Amino acid sequence: MITQEPTKKMLDEYYCVYVKFKDKLTPNAKSGTELITYLQKNYTLIETDDKDAKDNLIYNITMNICNAEKLPTNTLPVPRTFYLENDAKAKKLYNQNTPRILIAIDTITSFFSVEESEDLYDELLAYRGLDDKDIKNYVCVSQYIAALKKFGKLQQIISKNIMESSIQDLLDNIE
């Protein structure tokens, strides 16, 4: 999760990660609805109608070309917002200084935001994956790789992509 304005050094590091992994990734993005289902399965959510969070999510999608181009023509984002209940399931995400964790997810683009928990943001990023546009964006790839490493899933994703690519190569050669 990027929490500050990236420096040139950070951007250079992101690019190095991108070069190393870009050819080992395939689109695997989950939908916004799948993200919500994942959260509901793993945590206790309280849906809320947080207008500020919804407006912020819409703004971040429509004002960022990388996100806006994922919207179908003449379609606006459809955000849903949730509080993550501070219970046994979410204990690892809360500490005594953490206020309520707020999650906003667009059901159209699967763009999301998380307030008050970098760990949950990274968990959702690792779960959601990347679409074909994200894979061409070195910052997106770098952040995804960092999230996968954080949760010990990098090798699993890379191995799966290599296997699927090898199978497809074999099938292409048969035809």
VENLIN-V753571 format. One record per residue. N is the residue number from 0. OMEGA is omega as a letter, one per 20 degrees, with the letter a starting at -180 (NA if undefined). D_LAST is the distance of its C-alpha to the last C-alpha in Angstrom with 2 decimals. Layout:
N&OMEGA&D_LAST, N&OMEGA&D_LAST
This chain:
0&r&43.16, 1&a&44.75, 2&r&48.47, 3&r&49.86, 4&a&49.23, 5&r&46.79, 6&r&48.38, 7&r&46.77, 8&r&46.46, 9&a&44.66, 10&r&42.26, 11&r&41.59, 12&r&40.89, 13&a&38.53, 14&r&36.64, 15&r&36.42, 16&r&34.94, 17&a&32.43, 18&a&31.32, 19&a&31.01, 20&a&28.91, 21&a&27.12, 22&r&23.83, 23&a&24.00, 24&r&24.35, 25&r&22.16, 26&a&23.77, 27&a&25.38, 28&r&28.44, 29&r&30.36, 30&r&32.36, 31&r&36.12, 32&r&36.54, 33&r&34.58, 34&r&36.90, 35&r&39.91, 36&r&38.70, 37&r&38.20, 38&a&41.73, 39&r&43.21, 40&a&41.71, 41&a&43.04, 42&r&46.23, 43&a&48.99, 44&r&48.67, 45&r&51.33, 46&a&50.04, 47&r&52.36, 48&a&52.77, 49&a&53.32, 50&a&53.58, 51&r&53.83, 52&r&50.66, 53&r&48.76, 54&r&50.14, 55&r&49.29, 56&r&45.67, 57&r&45.39, 58&a&47.00, 59&r&44.68, 60&a&41.61, 61&a&42.90, 62&r&44.58, 63&a&41.70, 64&a&39.03, 65&r&36.31, 66&a&37.23, 67&a&38.23, 68&r&34.91, 69&r&33.36, 70&r&35.64, 71&a&34.45, 72&r&36.58, 73&r&40.14, 74&r&39.71, 75&r&42.04, 76&r&41.42, 77&a&42.42, 78&r&43.96, 79&a&45.23, 80&a&47.69, 81&r&48.70, 82&r&51.18, 83&a&50.11, 84&r&52.81, 85&a&54.55, 86&a&54.25, 87&a&53.13, 88&a&49.41, 89&a&49.90, 90&a&52.60, 91&a&50.51, 92&a&50.08, 93&r&53.77, 94&a&56.78, 95&r&60.36, 96&a&59.99, 97&r&56.87, 98&r&57.66, 99&r&55.29, 100&a&51.62, 101&a&50.31, 102&r&46.64, 103&a&45.30, 104&r&41.73, 105&a&40.22, 106&a&38.19, 107&a&36.31, 108&a&35.16, 109&r&35.72, 110&a&38.10, 111&r&40.89, 112&r&44.16, 113&r&46.27, 114&r&49.96, 115&r&51.80, 116&r&48.98, 117&a&46.70, 118&r&45.34, 119&r&44.26, 120&a&42.70, 121&r&40.66, 122&r&39.73, 123&r&38.46, 124&r&36.55, 125&r&34.84, 126&a&34.01, 127&a&32.94, 128&a&30.45, 129&r&29.20, 130&a&27.45, 131&r&25.40, 132&r&28.73, 133&a&30.50, 134&r&27.96, 135&a&29.00, 136&a&32.68, 137&r&34.06, 138&r&36.94, 139&a&34.80, 140&a&32.52, 141&r&35.62, 142&r&37.37, 143&r&34.40, 144&r&34.08, 145&r&37.86, 146&r&37.74, 147&r&35.00, 148&a&37.09, 149&a&40.21, 150&r&38.82, 151&a&37.02, 152&a&33.53, 153&a&32.03, 154&r&30.44, 155&a&29.02, 156&a&27.31, 157&r&26.07, 158&r&24.75, 159&a&22.96, 160&r&21.32, 161&r&20.30, 162&r&18.85, 163&r&16.88, 164&r&15.64, 165&r&14.66, 166&r&12.78, 167&r&10.87, 168&r&10.23, 169&r&8.98, 170&r&6.58, 171&a&5.46, 172&r&5.49, 173&a&3.79, 174&NA&0.00
